[in-house]
Amino acid sequence: MKLIKESFDGVKTKLILGTFLKTIEAFFELLIPLYISKIINDGIINGNKNVLYRIIIIMLILYLFGYICSLISQYFSSNVSQKVGKKLRVNIFSKIINLNQKEMDNFEYEIISNSITNDVKQIENGLNMAIRVGLRTPIVAIGSIIMASTINFKLSLIFICSTIIIFVFLYLFMSYLSNYYQKIQSKKDRLNSLVEQQVNGSRIIKSFNTQNTEIYKGFKINTEISKKLLNFEYLNSLLNPATYLIINIALIVILYLGNNYIKMNTISYGDVVALVNYLMQTFVSVSVLVNLVFIFSKFSSSYSRIKSILNYKTCKEQKRNHVINDIETLEFKNVSFGYNDDKILDNINFLIDKKMTIGIMGLTGSGKSTLAKLILNLYKPDNGNVLINGIDINKISKQNLKNNISIVMQKPNLFYGTLKYNFKLINKNITRNDMISSLKVSKIDDFIYNKSKGENMFILENGKNLSGGQKQRIAIAIALSKKPNLLILDDSSCALDLQTEYSLYKNLKDYDSAGITIIISQRISTMKMCDKIIVMDNGKISGYDTFDNLLKSNTIFKKIISTQEVGDTYEK
């Protein structure tokens, strides 16, 4: 709750002032029909020009003051809503970015994305409308009925009855339209999902020649949406005529009865005109009030979702004061871990010394990538300890830990911008020579400098203008530019041919800044270059030894090797 309250810091005065000024404008507006009545009764009918001019001047002053109040209030409402929206977005982003990976897994990407964009926008709209019309609208609606009753109580009963009728009608009608529109939105979500699938899977669609099937799917959903939208517009088009029908019936009744009262000299022409003005003010206010109900319902729903994120209780972390300058050893000591109730790792123990290149091999789902995530401290072990230089990883400063470790995943993320920009995200002080050096190690320098624009080469989002192998080699080069003491390559060369991969790993072995290197891969050629190999089997270590020794003694390892050898023979 504290983060939500902080979003309103510095804007509370403007919020109160904006609402207060709108309230003053509402009172000015309520006085206008009375002065119109006096103009007709005292100025026009009695022919008193002095009264006419005086009242016109008073009305102009009221309009001017009301306009000034409205203008200032509009400024305050926009200022408050935008500042609160900005602070909420910052608070949501800060909250999410500081969650550990296990906490992050409790949130879906769509929820976070919608909260930062759509939900915050609903909060901004709700605040804006609350300041501008939230208090003003009921004051004008109730005030108009009260003012009408001071002119003629019997005619004011028509106000009350017609107001109730139109409020109930608008509420029910708009409730139905709102539910109907939700169905249209769900159809649009399906269309968005289809478009996303077709864009991401365009190559597969073309390779299987299913373009016509996909076109038909899009046509079908678009037809459904267009029919729903047409029906929605038909229904929506009935709203104004029906509303004005009720208003005009009430207006005719007031004019008819008003005419009778004029004949009986119990009411004046000016009073009838004032009543008509108050009637219109009441109905306009009721229409706005019904709209506010739906705006505030969206506001409430969005507020609840944002609150669930900002008030999410995170685990209190112990102080992390230890700083390391080098990584001499990496050790897993009796480590067990699982995602929720699913146990992934069970009693893992191994020790890796500096300058060693360690391979991790195993069948799919055996826990290879999970080991890397624990080393990165994205997750904490359920039992046991991950130790660097004999120090528990949870006691080492997060920033210091990140400075010492680099990881490259199978599908690396490259950011929209130049290659140089992507390098500087990892190392702000990187020199051109450092970039060239790391690009040479990853065997991508020829492409970058001879077939492209060097470090000024532009990269699209997620490297869409690069092949899989180019993305992986660039990602490895960026990871090396930090000169990490621990480098983790999680199947990050699977898109490379064997010759290029061999050259890359040979360069890595000779790279003078390399400390510990961990390679997660299924390729035999890669594992042969490692000093030792960890073989994973259903979350346990089946073996930890050299390639030759494992080939003699480890059943799982021999099974993986024999499978690949059969595949290689078949290809040959």
Beta strands, then each sheet from edge to edge (+ up, - down):
strand 1: 329-339
strand 2: 342-353
strand 3: 357-362
strand 4: 383-388
strand 5: 391-392
strand 6: 405-408
strand 7: 417-418
strand 8: 458-459
strand 9: 486-490
strand 10: 516-520
strand 11: 532-537
strand 12: 540-545
sheet 1: 2+ 1- 4+ 5-
sheet 2: 6+ 9+ 10+ 3+ 11+ 12-
sheet 3: 7+ 8-
end
